[in-house]
Amino acid sequence: MADRRYETLVLIHPDQGEPGSKEVAARIRTLMEEQGSTVSQVQEWGLRELQFTIARQRRGFYVLFEYRATPKALLEIERNLKLMDTVLRFVSVRQSEHAPPAAPRAPRRGEHEEEGLEAGPELESVSEGEGS
Amino acid sequence: MPRERPQGGRGAPRRRGMGRRKVCRFCADKTMLIDYKDTRVLGNFLSERGKIIPARITGNCARHQRRLTTAIKQARTMAMLPYAAAYP
C-alpha cells in the first residue's frame, strides 16, 4: 500500500514533567515505527499554556511528529494514542507530498504581543465600510 | 460642473454603500500559508470572543475561508485557540 505523509500533534499531560514527556514522545515514536512508518521529524514545543482547561490542566507539553505511514498504520497509531492516558489530545493531518517540513518554532509564548499588527487595523476599516 | 460632493475633506471621497473592494489576503500574498499550527495567522480571523470572522467581513475567497475554518477548528482541538473567549 502506498504510504502517505502525515503529521500528528500530540498534547501530553503536564504532570509528566519535561523528562516524562520526552519518554512519552519516545514511546509514541517507537509505536509509529512498529507500525512500519518512518519518522522524519520530532519537534518538542515544550510546556505551553492552553487556551482552555483540559482535564483541569492549564498547560501541556506539545510534541509534533512528521512521518510517512500507510492509512492503515495511521488508524492503528491513532487507536493507540487514544489508549494512552498521558495523551490529552492529538490531531493528525495529511501533508501534501511537496510541502516543506514543519519549520522549527519559537519555544513558548511571549511573541503574542505583536499579534494583530498586520491585520487588526485593516479589518476595522473594512467593517466600517460595511455599516454605511 | 461636476456634481457637488459633501465636504468631508481628507483625500478621496468615500464610495457609498459598498466600501473598498476586499481582496482575499491568502490570494494576494502567496507566501501566507494556512496552517493549524500557526496561531498568529489564524488569530487574525477570530473575533474578540474567539468566533470565526465571516468571509463577508474579511474578504477571504471561498476556498481559503474553507481551509481557514478547518485549520482554526484543528487548532481549537489542540487548545491552541479558544472556542470562546472568557468574559472581558
Backbone of each chain as ProteinMPNN parsed JSONL, in Angstrom:
{"seq_chain_A": "MADRRYETLVLIHPDQGEPGSKEVAARIRTLMEEQGSTVSQVQEWGLRELQFTIARQRRGFYVLFEYRATPKALLEIERNLKLMDTVLRFVSVRQSEHAPPAAPRAPRRGEHEEEGLEAGPELESVSEGEGS", "coords_chain_A": {"N_chain_A": [[0.85, -1.204, 0.0], [0.413, 2.206, -0.723], [2.347, 4.587, 0.961], [1.73, 7.485, 2.969], [2.201, 10.971, 3.638], [2.187, 12.155, 6.842], [1.256, 14.119, 9.696], [1.362, 14.52, 13.108], [0.135, 16.084, 15.907], [0.653, 16.102, 19.295], [-0.716, 16.343, 22.521], [0.533, 16.349, 25.673], [0.066, 15.302, 29.018], [0.645, 17.629, 31.637], [1.615, 16.793, 34.118], [3.472, 14.893, 33.645], [5.919, 16.045, 33.413], [9.039, 17.468, 32.2], [11.074, 15.413, 31.569], [9.412, 13.187, 31.61], [7.605, 13.718, 29.563], [9.233, 13.582, 27.383], [9.813, 10.933, 27.419], [7.314, 9.818, 26.896], [7.01, 10.791, 24.314], [9.043, 9.416, 23.041], [8.028, 6.893, 23.279], [5.781, 7.053, 21.681], [6.987, 7.434, 19.295], [8.331, 4.97, 18.859], [6.105, 3.413, 18.725], [5.004, 4.318, 16.338], [6.994, 3.509, 14.581], [6.899, 0.788, 14.893], [4.619, 0.284, 13.545], [5.455, 0.334, 11.043], [6.073, 2.789, 9.954], [8.004, 5.625, 8.861], [9.637, 7.888, 10.765], [10.237, 11.234, 10.293], [10.675, 13.591, 11.524], [10.756, 14.901, 14.831], [9.349, 17.184, 16.879], [9.746, 19.027, 19.75], [7.77, 21.098, 21.537], [7.697, 21.947, 24.043], [6.524, 22.976, 27.344], [3.464, 24.499, 27.186], [1.01, 27.091, 27.4], [-2.459, 26.393, 27.643], [-5.419, 27.234, 25.781], [-7.778, 26.797, 26.972], [-9.043, 24.909, 29.742], [-8.111, 21.516, 29.962], [-8.958, 18.467, 31.198], [-8.722, 19.575, 33.691], [-6.322, 20.932, 33.502], [-4.033, 23.583, 32.858], [-1.891, 23.838, 31.3], [0.346, 22.207, 28.99], [2.38, 19.677, 27.38], [3.53, 19.968, 24.132], [4.048, 17.955, 21.334], [5.317, 17.395, 18.149], [4.994, 15.224, 15.429], [6.428, 14.134, 12.45], [5.916, 12.041, 9.754], [5.934, 9.146, 7.596], [3.399, 6.996, 6.599], [1.206, 4.19, 6.128], [-2.315, 4.418, 5.388], [-3.661, 2.549, 6.933], [-1.838, 2.016, 8.977], [-1.854, 4.481, 10.192], [-4.4, 4.574, 11.324], [-4.089, 2.622, 13.268], [-2.086, 3.748, 14.808], [-3.429, 5.992, 15.765], [-5.431, 4.766, 17.224], [-3.968, 3.646, 19.279], [-2.955, 5.953, 20.446], [-5.217, 7.048, 21.534], [-5.59, 5.336, 23.6], [-3.655, 5.958, 25.392], [-3.186, 7.284, 28.512], [-1.727, 9.482, 29.2], [-1.799, 11.12, 27.084], [-3.455, 13.907, 26.199], [-4.754, 15.178, 24.056], [-4.847, 14.857, 20.486], [-3.987, 15.544, 17.071], [-4.185, 14.554, 13.776], [-2.863, 15.163, 10.609], [-2.938, 15.031, 7.114], [-0.19, 15.586, 5.083], [0.756, 17.482, 2.234], [2.653, 16.11, -0.467], [4.754, 17.653, -1.422], [5.041, 19.676, 0.349], [6.963, 21.815, 2.469], [9.027, 20.615, 5.201], [7.874, 20.891, 8.596], [8.533, 23.994, 10.03], [10.942, 24.805, 12.513], [9.82, 25.923, 15.695], [9.441, 28.935, 17.575], [10.152, 28.578, 20.94], [7.682, 28.305, 23.446], [5.388, 30.913, 24.639], [4.816, 34.48, 24.374], [5.579, 35.831, 22.215], [3.349, 36.924, 21.469], [2.552, 39.512, 21.658], [2.911, 41.169, 19.436], [0.941, 40.418, 17.839], [-1.792, 40.848, 15.619], [-0.977, 43.247, 14.64], [-0.449, 43.136, 11.931], [-2.926, 42.794, 10.831], [-5.091, 43.819, 12.3], [-5.904, 46.741, 12.162], [-6.643, 46.905, 9.495], [-8.807, 45.205, 9.209], [-10.647, 46.516, 10.773], [-11.221, 48.881, 9.383], [-12.468, 47.829, 7.222], [-14.839, 46.747, 8.226], [-16.068, 49.046, 8.932], [-16.818, 50.203, 6.511], [-18.748, 48.457, 5.801], [-20.92, 49.034, 7.387], [-22.116, 51.416, 6.498]], "CA_chain_A": [[0.0, 0.0, 0.0], [1.208, 3.443, -0.803], [2.338, 5.322, 2.233], [1.444, 8.914, 2.833], [2.899, 11.844, 4.576], [1.292, 12.645, 7.885], [1.823, 14.917, 10.773], [0.486, 14.397, 14.271], [0.492, 16.934, 17.043], [0.165, 15.424, 20.486], [-0.688, 17.138, 23.751], [0.846, 15.429, 26.767], [-0.309, 15.783, 30.355], [1.768, 18.369, 32.243], [2.164, 16.097, 35.286], [4.578, 14.042, 33.211], [7.175, 16.769, 33.537], [9.865, 17.503, 30.987], [11.617, 14.089, 31.203], [8.305, 12.271, 31.36], [7.016, 13.992, 28.253], [10.186, 13.056, 26.39], [9.652, 9.481, 27.431], [6.077, 9.533, 26.177], [7.282, 11.061, 22.899], [9.847, 8.306, 22.535], [7.146, 5.727, 23.177], [4.935, 7.243, 20.501], [7.84, 7.232, 18.116], [8.516, 3.533, 18.627], [4.794, 2.914, 18.291], [4.869, 4.611, 14.918], [7.926, 2.695, 13.81], [6.388, -0.591, 14.918], [3.576, 0.2, 12.525], [6.096, 0.374, 9.74], [6.203, 4.135, 9.407], [9.315, 6.233, 9.055], [9.5, 9.195, 11.384], [11.263, 12.104, 9.731], [10.976, 14.696, 12.435], [10.016, 15.026, 16.085], [9.568, 18.532, 17.4], [9.174, 19.224, 21.075], [7.489, 22.523, 21.727], [7.804, 22.233, 25.461], [5.304, 23.247, 28.106], [2.797, 25.711, 26.708], [-0.277, 27.352, 28.019], [-3.629, 26.02, 26.847], [-6.41, 28.303, 25.678], [-8.847, 26.45, 27.915], [-8.563, 23.789, 30.546], [-8.419, 20.152, 29.551], [-8.707, 17.599, 32.357], [-8.361, 20.522, 34.765], [-4.95, 21.402, 33.338], [-3.931, 24.831, 32.101], [-0.693, 23.747, 30.468], [0.6, 20.868, 28.465], [3.535, 19.534, 26.501], [3.17, 19.69, 22.748], [5.08, 17.279, 20.534], [4.881, 17.244, 16.762], [5.655, 14.125, 14.714], [6.27, 14.073, 10.994], [6.266, 10.675, 9.373], [5.232, 8.526, 6.467], [2.739, 5.771, 7.051], [0.046, 3.797, 5.335], [-3.544, 4.802, 6.065], [-3.966, 1.523, 7.945], [-0.94, 2.239, 10.109], [-2.302, 5.689, 10.881], [-5.536, 4.193, 12.16], [-3.574, 1.876, 14.406], [-1.372, 4.721, 15.65], [-4.424, 6.817, 16.449], [-6.111, 3.929, 18.199], [-3.075, 3.538, 20.424], [-2.855, 7.258, 21.111], [-6.435, 7.21, 22.331], [-5.494, 4.49, 24.788], [-2.641, 6.466, 26.308], [-3.776, 8.222, 29.471], [-0.913, 10.688, 29.296], [-2.073, 11.951, 25.909], [-4.726, 14.603, 26.402], [-5.374, 15.404, 22.751], [-3.944, 14.8, 19.338], [-4.592, 15.844, 15.783], [-3.369, 14.058, 12.669], [-3.168, 15.859, 9.365], [-2.165, 14.55, 5.98], [0.573, 16.671, 4.476], [0.989, 17.319, 0.804], [3.963, 15.49, -0.679], [5.827, 18.616, -1.679], [5.076, 20.735, 1.36], [8.216, 21.793, 3.211], [8.87, 20.103, 6.566], [7.459, 21.905, 9.564], [9.622, 24.846, 10.484], [11.08, 24.822, 13.968], [9.064, 27.065, 16.199], [9.962, 29.627, 18.745], [9.597, 27.906, 22.1], [6.807, 29.023, 24.366], [4.653, 32.107, 24.241], [5.534, 35.719, 24.647], [5.667, 36.577, 20.964], [1.985, 37.235, 21.061], [2.265, 40.945, 21.769], [2.847, 41.841, 18.132], [-0.192, 39.865, 17.109], [-2.825, 41.801, 15.238], [-0.404, 44.413, 13.974], [-0.549, 43.013, 10.476], [-4.294, 42.698, 10.325], [-6.096, 44.496, 13.122], [-6.469, 47.991, 11.651], [-7.227, 46.678, 8.188], [-10.125, 44.603, 9.395], [-11.539, 47.518, 11.342], [-11.689, 49.808, 8.359], [-13.363, 47.099, 6.343], [-16.168, 46.619, 8.818], [-16.673, 50.368, 8.905], [-17.454, 50.364, 5.203], [-19.905, 47.581, 5.753], [-22.045, 49.588, 8.125], [-22.745, 52.58, 5.892]], "C_chain_A": [[0.882, 1.249, 0.0], [1.199, 4.149, 0.558], [2.209, 6.812, 1.966], [2.169, 9.698, 3.902], [1.9, 12.382, 5.584], [2.066, 13.468, 8.904], [0.847, 14.792, 11.936], [1.021, 15.278, 15.382], [-0.164, 16.337, 18.278], [0.299, 16.35, 21.684], [-0.561, 16.18, 24.929], [0.562, 16.089, 28.112], [0.875, 16.455, 31.053], [2.372, 17.672, 33.451], [3.327, 15.178, 34.925], [5.926, 14.726, 33.41], [7.974, 16.666, 32.252], [10.414, 16.118, 30.623], [10.511, 13.097, 30.864], [7.709, 12.453, 29.983], [7.923, 13.471, 27.143], [10.041, 11.542, 26.265], [8.406, 9.079, 26.647], [6.298, 9.728, 24.676], [8.065, 9.914, 22.282], [8.981, 7.07, 22.34], [6.265, 5.827, 21.928], [5.748, 6.989, 19.241], [8.041, 5.747, 17.821], [7.211, 2.901, 18.167], [4.619, 3.129, 16.796], [5.768, 3.701, 14.086], [7.51, 1.234, 13.799], [5.315, -0.792, 13.854], [4.144, 0.341, 11.117], [6.194, 1.758, 9.126], [7.603, 4.674, 9.686], [9.122, 7.644, 9.575], [10.615, 10.089, 10.876], [11.62, 13.246, 10.667], [10.129, 14.595, 13.699], [10.361, 16.385, 16.669], [8.934, 18.643, 18.769], [9.001, 20.715, 21.308], [7.607, 22.913, 23.192], [6.454, 22.524, 26.1], [4.698, 24.566, 27.642], [1.447, 25.846, 27.364], [-1.408, 26.951, 27.071], [-4.611, 27.185, 26.821], [-7.618, 28.035, 26.569], [-8.388, 25.208, 28.653], [-9.017, 22.464, 29.94], [-8.032, 19.262, 30.729], [-8.147, 18.414, 33.52], [-6.91, 20.994, 34.679], [-4.935, 22.664, 32.485], [-2.748, 24.816, 31.135], [-0.545, 22.338, 29.927], [1.823, 20.862, 27.57], [3.049, 19.197, 25.102], [4.351, 19.0, 22.057], [4.524, 17.031, 19.14], [5.697, 16.135, 16.088], [5.391, 14.266, 13.222], [6.737, 12.707, 10.545], [5.521, 10.25, 8.128], [4.629, 7.234, 6.979], [1.638, 5.425, 6.075], [-1.207, 4.229, 6.089], [-3.923, 3.819, 7.164], [-3.128, 1.748, 9.192], [-1.386, 3.454, 10.899], [-3.462, 5.362, 11.815], [-5.056, 3.501, 13.431], [-2.836, 2.815, 15.365], [-2.378, 5.542, 16.447], [-5.159, 6.016, 17.518], [-5.267, 3.833, 19.464], [-2.94, 4.859, 21.179], [-4.062, 7.476, 22.014], [-6.348, 6.436, 23.63], [-4.499, 5.039, 25.806], [-3.239, 7.537, 27.211], [-3.02, 9.54, 29.515], [-1.13, 11.615, 28.104], [-3.448, 12.586, 26.074], [-5.48, 14.753, 25.08], [-4.353, 15.116, 21.671], [-4.73, 15.103, 18.081], [-3.647, 15.328, 14.702], [-3.826, 14.728, 11.391], [-2.325, 15.244, 8.261], [-1.48, 15.747, 5.33], [0.716, 16.42, 2.985], [2.435, 16.875, 0.582], [5.077, 16.51, -0.833], [5.849, 19.781, -0.696], [6.406, 20.667, 2.108], [7.998, 21.214, 4.613], [8.562, 21.235, 7.532], [8.666, 22.69, 10.058], [9.718, 24.765, 11.998], [10.403, 26.055, 14.532], [9.719, 27.668, 17.42], [9.339, 28.996, 19.977], [8.737, 28.852, 22.937], [6.141, 30.261, 23.791], [5.494, 33.348, 24.489], [5.639, 36.544, 23.382], [4.298, 37.098, 20.584], [1.624, 38.71, 21.132], [2.1, 41.619, 20.413], [1.625, 41.39, 17.334], [-1.227, 40.942, 16.781], [-2.278, 43.035, 14.539], [-0.609, 44.355, 12.469], [-1.984, 43.188, 10.006], [-5.295, 43.595, 11.033], [-6.705, 45.726, 12.475], [-7.21, 47.778, 10.323], [-8.656, 46.154, 8.309], [-11.117, 45.638, 9.903], [-12.122, 48.422, 10.251], [-12.679, 49.123, 7.424], [-14.76, 47.047, 6.94], [-16.851, 47.979, 8.909], [-17.471, 50.574, 7.615], [-18.747, 49.576, 5.114], [-21.147, 48.252, 6.342], [-22.806, 50.665, 7.366], [-23.801, 52.208, 4.861]], "O_chain_A": [[1.933, 1.31, 0.637], [0.159, 4.277, 1.202], [2.536, 7.312, 0.89], [2.663, 9.17, 4.898], [0.893, 12.988, 5.217], [3.295, 13.501, 8.955], [-0.361, 14.944, 11.757], [2.197, 15.221, 15.743], [-1.371, 16.097, 18.307], [1.3, 17.049, 21.838], [-1.416, 15.325, 25.156], [0.795, 17.283, 28.301], [1.981, 15.913, 31.061], [3.529, 17.926, 33.787], [4.074, 14.739, 35.798], [6.951, 14.061, 33.557], [7.646, 15.899, 31.346], [10.243, 15.68, 29.486], [10.648, 12.277, 29.957], [7.352, 11.485, 29.312], [7.458, 12.987, 26.111], [10.131, 10.965, 25.182], [8.426, 8.142, 25.849], [5.831, 8.928, 23.866], [7.797, 9.492, 21.158], [9.157, 6.305, 21.391], [6.033, 4.845, 21.222], [5.266, 6.413, 18.266], [7.934, 5.316, 16.673], [7.198, 1.988, 17.341], [4.149, 2.246, 16.078], [5.37, 3.193, 13.037], [7.736, 0.522, 12.82], [5.13, -1.893, 13.334], [3.406, 0.452, 10.138], [6.377, 1.892, 7.916], [8.285, 4.241, 10.614], [8.521, 8.488, 8.911], [11.793, 9.758, 11.004], [12.72, 13.795, 10.611], [8.948, 14.25, 13.648], [11.527, 16.69, 16.919], [7.742, 18.389, 18.938], [9.961, 21.484, 21.278], [7.615, 24.098, 23.524], [5.399, 22.346, 25.491], [5.341, 25.614, 27.699], [0.833, 24.877, 27.812], [-1.32, 27.146, 25.859], [-4.629, 28.017, 27.728], [-8.386, 28.946, 26.88], [-7.448, 24.536, 28.228], [-10.147, 22.322, 29.474], [-6.894, 19.309, 31.198], [-7.229, 17.991, 34.223], [-6.335, 21.41, 35.685], [-5.702, 22.806, 31.532], [-2.629, 25.678, 30.265], [-1.228, 21.408, 30.357], [2.249, 21.901, 27.067], [2.264, 18.269, 24.906], [5.5, 19.421, 22.191], [3.414, 16.526, 18.974], [6.925, 16.114, 16.168], [4.257, 14.492, 12.799], [7.825, 12.262, 10.91], [4.594, 10.921, 7.674], [5.274, 6.476, 7.703], [1.194, 6.265, 5.293], [-1.164, 4.389, 7.309], [-4.447, 4.216, 8.205], [-3.629, 1.683, 10.314], [-1.31, 3.467, 12.127], [-3.497, 5.818, 12.957], [-5.555, 3.764, 14.526], [-2.954, 2.687, 16.583], [-2.208, 5.762, 17.646], [-5.469, 6.536, 18.59], [-5.783, 3.927, 20.578], [-2.825, 4.873, 22.405], [-3.944, 8.017, 23.114], [-6.947, 6.817, 24.636], [-4.506, 4.621, 26.964], [-3.735, 8.561, 26.74], [-3.591, 10.585, 29.827], [-0.691, 12.765, 28.12], [-4.469, 11.898, 26.087], [-6.68, 14.491, 24.999], [-3.146, 15.129, 21.915], [-5.95, 14.947, 18.024], [-2.454, 15.631, 14.713], [-5.023, 14.846, 11.125], [-1.14, 14.97, 8.451], [-2.103, 16.775, 5.064], [0.788, 15.275, 2.54], [3.327, 17.226, 1.355], [6.212, 16.265, -0.425], [6.584, 20.75, -0.884], [6.922, 19.577, 2.353], [6.898, 21.315, 5.155], [8.942, 22.385, 7.311], [9.683, 22.117, 10.449], [8.704, 24.667, 12.688], [10.415, 27.116, 13.908], [10.436, 27.012, 18.175], [8.115, 28.887, 20.056], [9.044, 30.033, 23.099], [6.31, 30.602, 22.62], [6.691, 33.281, 24.768], [5.768, 37.767, 23.427], [4.113, 37.649, 19.499], [0.535, 39.115, 20.723], [1.272, 42.515, 20.246], [1.329, 41.939, 16.272], [-1.489, 41.833, 17.588], [-3.03, 43.785, 13.917], [-0.897, 45.36, 11.819], [-2.225, 43.677, 8.902], [-6.246, 44.075, 10.417], [-7.916, 45.76, 12.256], [-8.251, 48.382, 10.067], [-9.57, 46.595, 7.613], [-12.284, 45.637, 9.512], [-13.323, 48.687, 10.203], [-13.603, 49.749, 6.905], [-15.748, 47.275, 6.242], [-18.078, 48.055, 8.957], [-18.61, 51.041, 7.621], [-19.701, 49.974, 4.446], [-22.264, 48.063, 5.863], [-24.012, 50.819, 7.559], [-24.42, 53.09, 4.265]]}, "seq_chain_B": "MPRERPQGGRGAPRRRGMGRRKVCRFCADKTMLIDYKDTRVLGNFLSERGKIIPARITGNCARHQRRLTTAIKQARTMAMLPYAAAYP", "coords_chain_B": {"N_chain_B": [[-20.319, 71.508, -14.861], [-19.078, 69.568, -12.202], [-20.862, 67.176, -10.236], [-21.972, 68.111, -7.027], [-20.121, 67.396, -4.125], [-20.432, 66.077, -0.855], [-18.758, 67.932, 1.612], [-16.218, 66.408, 2.95], [-13.609, 66.567, 3.356], [-10.23, 65.49, 3.786], [-8.718, 63.76, 1.54], [-9.638, 61.24, -0.981], [-13.079, 60.938, -1.937], [-15.279, 58.914, -0.056], [-16.486, 55.822, -1.2], [-19.907, 55.162, -1.624], [-22.002, 52.906, 0.193], [-20.87, 50.192, -0.874], [-18.145, 50.35, -0.11], [-14.565, 49.802, 0.179], [-13.249, 47.526, -2.147], [-12.735, 44.243, -1.14], [-9.888, 42.122, -0.865], [-8.911, 38.76, -1.049], [-6.726, 37.782, 1.415], [-5.006, 35.661, 1.417], [-4.837, 34.975, -1.204], [-3.677, 37.23, -2.262], [-1.203, 37.339, -1.038], [0.943, 34.992, -1.594], [2.764, 33.718, -0.066], [1.755, 33.522, 2.376], [0.611, 31.117, 4.379], [-1.936, 28.746, 5.203], [-2.065, 27.245, 8.179], [-2.706, 24.993, 10.715], [-1.118, 25.093, 12.927], [-0.127, 27.579, 13.112], [-0.858, 29.938, 15.011], [-0.688, 32.644, 15.053], [-1.361, 33.692, 12.538], [-3.936, 32.607, 12.216], [-5.265, 33.711, 14.357], [-5.853, 36.247, 13.543], [-8.197, 36.052, 12.239], [-10.181, 35.698, 13.997], [-12.817, 36.762, 16.117], [-13.018, 39.042, 18.925], [-14.254, 37.571, 20.812], [-13.524, 35.093, 20.137], [-14.745, 33.922, 18.016], [-15.106, 32.758, 14.639], [-14.424, 34.979, 12.047], [-16.647, 35.985, 9.54], [-16.293, 35.414, 5.986], [-17.428, 37.356, 4.516], [-16.848, 39.675, 5.899], [-14.037, 39.661, 6.165], [-13.2, 39.333, 3.573], [-12.067, 37.132, 2.467], [-11.527, 34.602, 0.001], [-13.711, 31.945, -1.113], [-12.466, 29.441, -1.172], [-10.154, 29.75, 0.409], [-11.288, 30.556, 2.803], [-12.591, 28.278, 3.534], [-10.453, 26.529, 3.984], [-9.276, 27.88, 6.015], [-11.183, 27.798, 8.11], [-11.221, 25.045, 8.739], [-8.611, 24.791, 9.624], [-8.622, 26.483, 11.866], [-10.39, 25.111, 13.469], [-9.001, 22.754, 13.88], [-6.864, 23.738, 15.329], [-8.239, 24.552, 17.567], [-9.031, 22.124, 18.647], [-6.632, 21.279, 19.661], [-6.325, 23.012, 21.716], [-5.025, 25.367, 21.163], [-6.194, 27.549, 20.207], [-8.99, 29.494, 21.315], [-12.321, 28.203, 21.962], [-14.303, 29.778, 22.832], [-13.902, 32.99, 24.056], [-12.958, 34.147, 27.319], [-15.117, 36.065, 29.441], [-14.688, 39.564, 29.214]], "CA_chain_B": [[-19.823, 71.485, -13.488], [-19.291, 68.251, -11.606], [-21.846, 67.076, -9.155], [-21.407, 68.565, -5.767], [-19.895, 66.307, -3.171], [-20.421, 66.557, 0.525], [-17.393, 68.289, 2.003], [-15.722, 65.621, 4.079], [-12.188, 66.826, 3.498], [-9.211, 64.429, 3.741], [-8.493, 62.797, 0.468], [-10.669, 60.835, -1.922], [-14.392, 60.746, -1.33], [-15.539, 57.517, 0.238], [-17.573, 55.285, -2.009], [-21.083, 54.88, -0.805], [-22.536, 51.552, 0.173], [-20.003, 49.026, -0.946], [-16.855, 50.495, 0.53], [-13.432, 49.344, -0.62], [-13.349, 46.119, -2.518], [-11.817, 43.454, -0.32], [-9.173, 41.077, -1.581], [-8.52, 37.643, -0.195], [-5.335, 38.025, 1.783], [-4.18, 34.493, 1.099], [-4.592, 35.017, -2.646], [-2.807, 38.361, -2.538], [0.131, 37.011, -0.556], [1.047, 33.537, -1.745], [3.654, 33.149, 0.943], [0.968, 33.382, 3.597], [0.021, 29.79, 4.306], [-2.899, 28.41, 6.25], [-1.559, 26.1, 8.913], [-3.384, 24.982, 12.024], [-0.151, 25.333, 13.992], [0.264, 28.985, 13.089], [-1.947, 30.658, 15.666], [-0.538, 34.074, 14.758], [-2.16, 33.994, 11.349], [-5.333, 32.233, 12.447], [-5.841, 34.634, 15.337], [-6.333, 37.441, 12.854], [-9.525, 35.818, 11.682], [-11.099, 35.423, 15.096], [-13.304, 37.955, 16.797], [-12.521, 39.125, 20.289], [-14.859, 36.487, 21.576], [-12.999, 33.814, 19.679], [-15.535, 33.377, 16.914], [-14.515, 32.905, 13.31], [-14.996, 36.122, 11.339], [-17.135, 35.543, 8.241], [-15.559, 35.858, 4.811], [-18.1, 38.597, 4.119], [-16.159, 40.787, 6.543], [-12.6, 39.653, 5.921], [-12.923, 39.376, 2.147], [-11.409, 35.904, 2.009], [-12.248, 33.87, -1.032], [-14.379, 30.779, -0.535], [-11.531, 28.345, -0.987], [-9.286, 29.992, 1.551], [-12.099, 30.592, 4.013], [-12.842, 26.869, 3.862], [-9.238, 25.968, 4.587], [-9.048, 28.604, 7.262], [-12.061, 27.313, 9.179], [-10.76, 23.736, 9.22], [-7.372, 24.999, 10.381], [-8.976, 27.04, 13.167], [-11.012, 24.055, 14.265], [-7.948, 21.833, 14.308], [-6.117, 24.418, 16.389], [-9.074, 24.536, 18.767], [-8.951, 20.787, 19.227], [-5.381, 21.185, 20.4], [-6.33, 24.061, 22.746], [-4.126, 26.462, 20.798], [-7.092, 28.687, 20.016], [-10.168, 29.287, 22.166], [-13.642, 28.014, 21.372], [-14.963, 31.02, 23.213], [-13.017, 33.726, 24.957], [-13.539, 34.452, 28.624], [-15.726, 37.393, 29.504], [-13.649, 40.543, 29.462]], "C_chain_B": [[-20.098, 70.126, -12.847], [-20.282, 68.303, -10.445], [-21.199, 67.447, -7.826], [-21.263, 67.405, -4.786], [-19.952, 66.867, -1.765], [-18.988, 66.803, 0.972], [-16.978, 67.484, 3.223], [-14.271, 65.937, 4.348], [-11.4, 65.557, 3.307], [-9.368, 63.404, 2.608], [-9.715, 62.457, -0.361], [-12.004, 60.642, -1.218], [-14.672, 59.267, -1.15], [-16.693, 57.02, -0.62], [-18.734, 54.903, -1.115], [-21.434, 53.402, -0.867], [-21.47, 50.478, 0.263], [-18.696, 49.171, -0.18], [-15.766, 49.965, -0.37], [-13.607, 47.868, -0.945], [-12.291, 45.325, -1.769], [-11.157, 42.38, -1.169], [-8.812, 39.992, -0.588], [-7.039, 37.777, 0.131], [-4.434, 36.856, 1.439], [-3.906, 34.409, -0.399], [-3.574, 36.11, -2.964], [-1.367, 38.039, -2.145], [0.293, 35.492, -0.544], [1.942, 32.908, -0.692], [2.92, 32.92, 2.262], [0.227, 32.054, 3.528], [-0.952, 29.575, 5.46], [-2.423, 27.132, 6.918], [-2.185, 26.124, 10.299], [-2.422, 25.252, 13.166], [0.201, 26.811, 14.123], [-0.845, 29.849, 13.689], [-1.87, 32.168, 15.425], [-1.433, 34.483, 13.597], [-3.636, 33.745, 11.631], [-6.021, 33.222, 13.378], [-6.397, 35.894, 14.7], [-7.758, 37.282, 12.356], [-10.521, 35.387, 12.75], [-11.569, 36.745, 15.689], [-12.732, 37.973, 18.215], [-13.07, 37.998, 21.148], [-14.398, 35.12, 21.106], [-13.792, 33.192, 18.555], [-14.829, 33.624, 15.584], [-15.21, 34.055, 12.578], [-15.426, 35.681, 9.94], [-16.33, 36.135, 7.09], [-16.136, 37.169, 4.286], [-17.39, 39.808, 4.713], [-14.685, 40.815, 6.141], [-12.263, 39.724, 4.437], [-12.201, 38.15, 1.642], [-12.22, 35.253, 0.9], [-12.769, 32.571, -0.425], [-13.393, 29.659, -0.239], [-10.671, 28.543, 0.255], [-10.067, 30.047, 2.851], [-12.368, 29.164, 4.49], [-11.624, 26.282, 4.559], [-8.964, 26.598, 5.94], [-9.9, 28.028, 8.389], [-11.613, 25.934, 9.658], [-9.5, 23.908, 10.062], [-7.685, 25.535, 11.774], [-9.563, 25.95, 14.056], [-9.992, 23.021, 14.721], [-7.146, 22.455, 15.455], [-6.921, 24.434, 17.681], [-9.027, 23.178, 19.448], [-7.715, 20.664, 20.103], [-5.254, 22.284, 21.453], [-5.335, 25.18, 22.44], [-4.908, 27.725, 20.478], [-8.334, 28.423, 20.861], [-11.415, 28.944, 21.352], [-14.465, 29.276, 21.644], [-14.047, 31.71, 24.218], [-13.741, 33.986, 26.264], [-14.177, 35.836, 28.581], [-14.673, 38.411, 29.852], [-13.749, 41.154, 30.864]], "O_chain_B": [[-21.208, 69.6, -12.937], [-20.485, 69.328, -9.794], [-20.04, 67.132, -7.559], [-22.149, 66.564, -4.642], [-19.561, 68.01, -1.524], [-18.107, 65.976, 0.736], [-17.322, 67.81, 4.359], [-13.746, 65.628, 5.417], [-11.905, 64.617, 2.693], [-10.035, 62.376, 2.721], [-10.676, 63.221, -0.452], [-12.057, 60.237, -0.057], [-14.33, 58.458, -2.013], [-17.724, 57.678, -0.758], [-18.561, 54.394, -0.008], [-21.184, 52.736, -1.872], [-21.203, 49.929, 1.332], [-18.191, 48.183, 0.353], [-16.001, 49.706, -1.55], [-14.056, 47.078, -0.115], [-11.113, 45.681, -1.76], [-11.773, 41.804, -2.065], [-8.455, 40.265, 0.558], [-6.202, 37.872, -0.766], [-3.24, 37.033, 1.198], [-2.893, 33.854, -0.826], [-2.715, 35.937, -3.828], [-0.427, 38.423, -2.84], [-0.152, 34.805, 0.375], [1.882, 31.701, -0.458], [3.406, 32.214, 3.145], [-0.679, 31.885, 2.712], [-0.804, 30.146, 6.54], [-2.383, 26.069, 6.297], [-2.191, 27.155, 10.971], [-2.853, 25.604, 14.264], [0.763, 27.235, 15.133], [-1.665, 30.416, 12.967], [-2.863, 32.88, 15.574], [-2.157, 35.476, 13.661], [-4.484, 34.58, 11.317], [-7.201, 33.532, 13.215], [-7.297, 36.533, 15.244], [-8.443, 38.268, 12.083], [-11.559, 34.794, 12.455], [-10.817, 37.717, 15.753], [-12.054, 37.038, 18.639], [-12.422, 37.539, 22.089], [-14.842, 34.098, 21.631], [-13.539, 32.048, 18.177], [-14.06, 34.573, 15.434], [-16.438, 34.096, 12.5], [-14.637, 35.06, 9.227], [-15.759, 37.219, 7.208], [-15.429, 37.982, 3.691], [-17.341, 40.863, 4.081], [-14.148, 41.874, 5.813], [-11.159, 40.131, 4.074], [-11.761, 38.128, 0.493], [-13.447, 35.347, 0.872], [-12.323, 32.15, 0.642], [-13.467, 29.01, 0.805], [-10.483, 27.622, 1.049], [-9.564, 29.629, 3.894], [-12.372, 28.883, 5.689], [-11.743, 25.623, 5.592], [-8.491, 25.949, 6.873], [-9.405, 27.796, 9.492], [-11.622, 25.673, 10.861], [-9.339, 23.25, 11.09], [-7.086, 25.097, 12.756], [-9.266, 25.879, 15.248], [-10.103, 22.474, 15.818], [-6.797, 21.779, 16.423], [-6.354, 24.339, 18.77], [-8.988, 23.089, 20.675], [-7.746, 20.025, 21.155], [-4.179, 22.465, 22.024], [-4.86, 25.86, 23.35], [-4.361, 28.828, 20.477], [-8.694, 27.27, 21.099], [-11.543, 29.346, 20.196], [-15.212, 29.757, 20.791], [-13.493, 31.073, 25.114], [-14.97, 34.04, 26.315], [-13.8, 36.674, 27.762], [-13.832, 38.15, 30.712], [-12.936, 42.004, 31.227]]}, "name": "protein", "num_of_chains": 2, "seq": "MADRRYETLVLIHPDQGEPGSKEVAARIRTLMEEQGSTVSQVQEWGLRELQFTIARQRRGFYVLFEYRATPKALLEIERNLKLMDTVLRFVSVRQSEHAPPAAPRAPRRGEHEEEGLEAGPELESVSEGEGSMPRERPQGGRGAPRRRGMGRRKVCRFCADKTMLIDYKDTRVLGNFLSERGKIIPARITGNCARHQRRLTTAIKQARTMAMLPYAAAYP"}
